[in-house]
Amino acid sequence: MAENAEQPQSHNPLRDPQDRRLPRIPAPCALVIFGVTGDLARKKLIPGIYDLANRGLLPPSFVVVGFARRDWSHGDFEALAKEAARQHARTPWRDEVWARLSGNIQFVPGSFDDDAAFDRLCACLDAMRDSHGIHGNAAFYLSIPPTAFPTVLKQMGRTGLASNARSGGWRRVVVEKPFGENMETAKQLNDLVDDVFTAEDVFRIDHYLGKETVQNILALRFANAMFEPVWNSRYIDSVQITMAEDVGIGSRGAFYDATGTARDVVQNHLMQLLAMVAMEEPTGFDAAEIRTEKLKVLRAITLPKDIAADTVRGQYLQGWVAGERVKGYLEEDNVPADSTTETWVALTLGIQNRRWAGVPFYLRAGKRMPRRVTEIAILFKQAPHLPFHPTDVEMLGNNQLVIRVQPDEGVTLKFGSKVPGTAMEVRDITMDFQYGEAFTDSSPEAYERLILDVLIGDRTLFPDAAEVEAGWRVIDPLEEAWAGVKPEPYRAGEWGPRAADEMLARTGRAWRRA
């Protein structure tokens, strides 16, 4: 491929880790995007496809097929895709790359309940088997509301679009979160998808698992001898996982009010981060082994005995964020004036196994926080004996290992050191590792990595149905206990309700200032 010659592979951040000399390039195939006019497709999927092409990681005959209820020609869709790639791609714009990619862009107009439109889509893919040499290989990205899944999946079953046998190649489906609204609906969705596609062809996407720092959790733990011996309840006091967003709900008022923070991000993103931190060492780094260990952790999670005391729900009021006055949640568009939906949540969870028994895992996530940050903080216990005068260690806190997932990806180690001078004064200092400074290669965007994995068929970074249901096993009892309870107020620009600080203070702990 021409891109391979133009882009030196020695600077390719998506190379096969088993052979740094070779890139991972999928077989000729098509990616069909349902809901191609939505924000996800325009801001993440199409730019991610361009970035992959720019890095030389797509085959020359790779095809993008858009499906939406628009009276568009192929040219109309190509213009939208070009603008989306120009505006949101992370790699430099190159006209020659887009010229090759745009020659393989197709558009099929129609609604999800339009039999004729799906028949046209089926015929389009059949024709490209020969014209583009895709050999029947196609992935279908459901960038659509979950309520539309049944209609689309039934159409795919009716037309044989999901059939590997009919196509003569492979057929895969990508399902975006949320994976249901509770355990019952998640099982219904899983059953519906599995009725149409084989289990190994279903990719449930959680974009957090595509982030470089999340994947680095496993390297940090299992490639370094210094961490694993102390990665247990003997040395670790507690774990804090924070996902703070400075934005509000934007135009998602109706969706968010029916969902809330716990269902939107805790059930998936934070549960996956917890599992990566707490899992046992897998026997190998393939999808099945990693999933096995994550699932053991998720099934070992225990809820607090007193949910009212050890969980907190919040809802933001008017306030200031980054110097800008912002409105409260109840003033947002499409939010009922008497809504009790949470925009902030904090949980105390336990893990009942030999490694983690007695170690609290504190999870918090929320909207309209002072700044955007996602991090995992491992707080170690104090040394059992300090041979110093008490005044010498007044400024000394817990040792901490902090994994920053976003926005400044890296790892911070906090430990005690003597202050220069004649007195023995010990206080905390930090050592920082940042991806942007340590590596010359830029980290791929999460969707870029995950799209490539789908096309290659690598399911390592995709949770399966059992993991999804294990997450709901934690969230469903909480939602039941919270039903009808008014959330605690907090000002936009604050780190959440005061009740959350009190929750930790009762144990002699405090939230780390992220």
N, C-alpha and C positions, 0 to 999 in steps of 0.2 A: 504494500500500500504506500502511496506517495507520502502520507503523513509520517510513516515510520522513518523514511529517509530524511525528512526535514526536522523531525523532533528527536534529538539524541536519546536513545533509550536509557543511557546512564543517569538521566535526570527524571526518570519516570517513577512517581510515588506509588503507582498501582501495579508494579511488577509482581510476578509470582514470588512469594517469599521463599519458596523452595529452590528457585533458580533466579538469582538477581540479574542474570543476563537476558532473560526472556520476558516479554510482556505477556499479560493474560488477555488474549484477544478471542472473543467468542466466534462461533461458527456463523456463517451468513444467516441472518434472521430478521424478523420484523418486530417492532414494538408498537402495539396498538394502545393508544391512550384514550380511554373513555373520560369525558368531561375535560376535553383538551382546552376549553376556553376559560377554565377556572384558575384561581390564583396559584394553586400548587403546580399545575402544569406550566404556567407561564413563568413563575419565579424559580422553580426548582428543577422540574423534569426536563423541559426543553433546554435550559442553560446547561444542565448536567450532561445531556446528550452532546451538545456542542463541545463542551470541555473534554469529554471522552474522545470525540473525533479529533480535536486539536492536539491531544496527547498521543494520537496514533493508536488508540485502543479499540476502534471499531472496524469491522471488515468493510471493504469497499462497497459491498452490496447491501449494507445495513439500511433498513427501511423504517421510516416513522409514519404511522398511519393515525391520523386524528379522526375521532368520531364525536360529533356534537350536533345539536339541533340548530344548525345554521345553514342558510342557503348560500354556501360558499363553493368556490372552485378550488382546485389544488393550489392555484396561484394565490388566492385569498388567504388560505391557511399558511402557505409558505411565507407570506408577508408578515403575518402575526408571529410566526415562529422566529423569523429573523429579528424582529424587534425585541422579542423576549430574550433571545440569545445575546443580542448586542447590549441590552440593558442589565442583564443579571449574570452573565457568564463570568467566571473567575479567571479564565486564561485570556491572553491578548486576542483581540479580534484579527482574523486573517480571512480576507475575501476568498482566497483559493480553497480554504477548508470549507467555508460555507457553501461555495459553489458546488463542491462534490456532495456535500450533505443534502443540499436543497434539491438536487436532482433526484433524490430518492424519498421525497415527501409526498404523501398521498392524503386525501381527505374523503371521508364518507359521511354525507349528511344524513341525519335521521334522529328520531327520538328512541328512547329505550324500549318502548312498546311497539315499535314499528317493525313488523316482520320483514317487510320488503327491504328496509335498511340493513338488517342483519344478513339477509340473503345477499345483498350487494357486497357487504364486508367479506362474507365467506367467498364470494366469487373473486373479489379483489386479491385476497391472500392466495387463492388457488392460482390465479394468473401470474402472481409474482414468484410462484414456485419455479417457473421456467424463465420468466423475463428477468428476474433478479437473482436467480439461483439460490433462493432461501431454503429450498428442500422441505418446505412445510413448517419450518421452525418459526414460532411466534410466541411472544409474551404479551399478556393483556393486563394493562395497568388500570385498576378501578379507582380513578381519581374522581369519585362521585360520592354523594351522601349515602350512608349505610342503608337508608330506606330504599334506595334504588338497586341495591345488590340483588335481591330476589328476581327482579324483572330481567336484569342483564344476564344473570347466571342461567335463568331458564331459557332465554334466547340462545345463549351459547350452547346449552345442552340440546336444544331443538335443532340447531343448524349443524351440529357436529364440530363447532369451532374449537371445543375443548378436547377433542379426541386426538390422541397421538396416533392411533391406528389409521384414522381417516386422513390425517394430514400427511402421514409418512415421515414426519419429523417429531419434534417435541413441542408441546403446548403448555405454557405456564401462566399462572395468574398471580397478580400482586394485589393484596388487600390492604388498604390503609386503615389505621386506627380511626375511631374507637372500634374495638372488636366486641360489639354488643353493648348493651346498657347495664347488664348484670349477668350473673352466671347462666340464668335460663336463656336469655337472648343470645349470649355468646355460644352456647351449645347449639342453638338453632342455626346460627350463622355458620358455625363450623360444620354442622351436618349438611347444610345446603351447599357449601363450597365443596365438601368431600363427595357429595352426590354427583357433581359435575366434573371435577378434576380429581386425579389421583393425589394422595396425600403428599408425595414427594414433589409434586408440581405446584403446590400452594406455598406462596411466599407472603407471610404476614409481616408487613414492614413496620419497624419501629426505628425511625431515623436516628435516634440517639445511639443505637448500636453501631451505626456507621461512622460515628465520630472517632477520630484517631485516638483521642485520649481515653475513651471508653475501652477500646481494644487494648490500649497500653496497660490497663489494669492487670490483665493476665500476664503480660510481659514483666511488669513490675514485680508481681507476686512470685511468679514461677521461674523467672530467669535469673533471679538474684538470691543468693544464699542468705543475705542479711535480713530479709523481711519475713520469710516463712516461719522461722523459729519463734518469732514474737507475735505472729498473726493469730492470736487466740485470747481467751478470757483471762489467762494468767497475767498477760501484760497489757491488754487493751481495756481501757475504762469504758469507752462508749464510741459510737460511730454516728456522725451527723451527715445527712445528705440533704443538700439545699438546692432548690431550683427556683431562683428568683427572676421575675420578669418585670421590667420597668413599664411595659405597655399595659393598656387596659384590654378590653375585649374587642375593641374596634367595631367592625360591622357584623360580628358573630353573636349578637345579642340573643337571638332566638335559640341558636344552637347551645350557647354557653349556659343560658338559664335552665335549659333542660338537662344539662350535663354536670356542670360544676367542676371544681379543681380536682377532687378526688378521682372522679371518673376520667377526666380529661388527661391528666398527666401522672397521677400517683399510681393508678392501676397498671400502667404500662411503663413509662419512662423510669420512674423512681424504683419500681419493683425490679426492673431489669438491672439498674445500677446496684441495688442491694444484693441481688443474686450474684453479680460479677465480683463484688467485694467479698462475699461470704462463702462462695462455693469452694468445694474441695478441688484439689489438683486433678484434672482429667487425665485419663491414660493416654490420650492423644488429642490433637487439636483439630479434629474433624467435627462436623455438625452434631452428630449423634452423641459423642462423648461429652461435649460441652453442654448440650441440652440436658443430658442425664444429671450432671452435677448441679446445674442451675435449678432444675426441677426439685431435687432433693431439698435445697434451701427453701424454695418457695413453699413447699409443703410442710416445712418445719417452722414457719412463721407463726407466732402466737400473738393474739391481741391482748391489750391490757385488761386486767380484771375489772377495772373501773374506767369504762370508756369515757364517761363524762369528765373525769378528772385528768385523764392521760391522753386526751385528744382535744384539739382546739380547731374550731372553724371560724373564719373571719370574712368580712365583707368590706371593701374599701369605700371610704367617704371621700368627699372633695378634699383636695390637697395640692401639694406642689411636688412635681417630679422634674428634675433637671432644669429648674428655674421656670417651669411652665405650670400655670394653673390648670388642673384637670378636674373633670367632674366625677362625682361618685357613681358607684355601680347602678344604683336605682335611678340615676338620671340618664343612663345610657339608652340608646335606641333599642326598641324591642325587648325591654326588660320591664316586667310588671312592677308597679310602685310598691307592692308588698312582698316582693320576692325574698325567699329565705335561702337562695342558692349561695354557696360559699365561693369566694374568689381567693381564698387562702386556707390552707389546712396544715396542721402539725399533728404528727402521730408518734406514739411511743410503741415500738414493736420489739418482740423478742424472737430469738431463734433457739428452739429446743433441740440442740445436738451437743455432742461432747466439746466441740470447738468453741461454741458461742453462748452456752448456757450462762445466764447472769449478766450478759452484756446488752445494754439497751441500744437499740437503733432508733435514732430520732430522725424523722423525715419531715421536711417542710417545703411547701411550694405555694407560690402566690403571684398575683398580679399587682401592678402599681407599687412595686418595691423601689427603694432608692436607686438601684442599678440592676442591670442584667448580669446574672452570674449563676453558673451551675457548678457545684463542687462536692467532693466527698472528703470529709475530715475524719481521720483516724486519730482519736485522742487516747494517748497511752496513760497508764497509771503512774502516779508519782513514785519516785524511787523509795523503796521500803525504809531506807535510812539515809539521812543527810547529815554528814559530819561537819556542818557549818553552823555558825551562829544564826539564829532566826532572822536577824536584820540583814544578813548577807544574802538571803535568798527570798527577800520580800517580793522581788520583781520576777521570780521564777514561776512559770506555770507548767502545765502538762506538755510533755513532748507531743508534737503533732506531725502527722504526714497528711498533706492536703493535695488531693488530685483535682486540678481545675479542668473541668470539661469544656467550659466556654465562659467568656469569650477569649481569654488569654490562656490557651491550652498549655498545660505544664504541670509540674509537681513542685511543691514547697515542703521542705523539712524544717521544722521548728524545734530547737533544742537549747539547752542552757550553756552559756559560756561566760568565762570571767571577763569582767570589764577591765580594760587596761588601767593600771595605776597601782599604788602601793597597798590598797585595801583589797580584801577578798570579797568582791561583790559579784554575784552571779545573776545574770538576767537572760531572757529569751533573745535569740537571734534566729534569722531564717536563711536558708540556702535555697535558691530558686533555680529550677530548670524550666526553660521555655522552648517549645518546639521551634518557634520562629528564629531563635538565636542559635540553637544547637544543630539544626539540620538545614542544609541549603535547599532541599526539596520542600516544596509547599505541600501541606497536607491536603488530600482531596476532600472536597465537600462531601457530606454524608450521603446525599442522594446520588452523587456521582459514583461513589464506591458501591452502593447498594444496587443501583441499576446494572452496573457491570456484573455483580454477583448473580443477579437474576438471569442475565443473558448467558452466563457461563454455567449456571446451575449450582452454584455454591450456596448452601442454605445455612452456613455457620452462623451468620449474624441475623437470622430470622427466627423469632420465637414460634414454637409450634402450638397446636391447639391446647395441649396439656398445660403449658406455661400460661397461656391466656386465662384458662379456667382457674388455675391456682391463684392468679392475681385477683380474680373476682371473689375467690373464697375469703380473701382478706377484706376487700372493700364492701361486699354485700352486708355483712353484719354491722359495719360502721354506718352505712347509709340507713339501715333500719333503726339503729339507735339514735341517729341524728334527725330522723323524720319529725318535722314540725318544730324543731328547735331553732330559734333565731340565732344567726351567727353573730360573733363578737365584732364590733366595729373597729376599724383602724383607719387612720388617715393615709391617703395616697402619699407615697414618699416615706412611709415608715416601714419598719421590718416586721410588721404584723401586730396582732392584738397583744396587750399586756398579759393576758391570760397565758400566752405561750411562754413568756419569760417566767411566770410563776410556776408553770408546769415543771420546768427544769430546776428552778430554784428550790423546790421542795426536796430535790435529791442532792442539793449542794452543787449543781452544775449550772452552766449558762450556755446560751447559744454562742457559737463562734461568730465573730463579726466578719462576714464574708466580704 
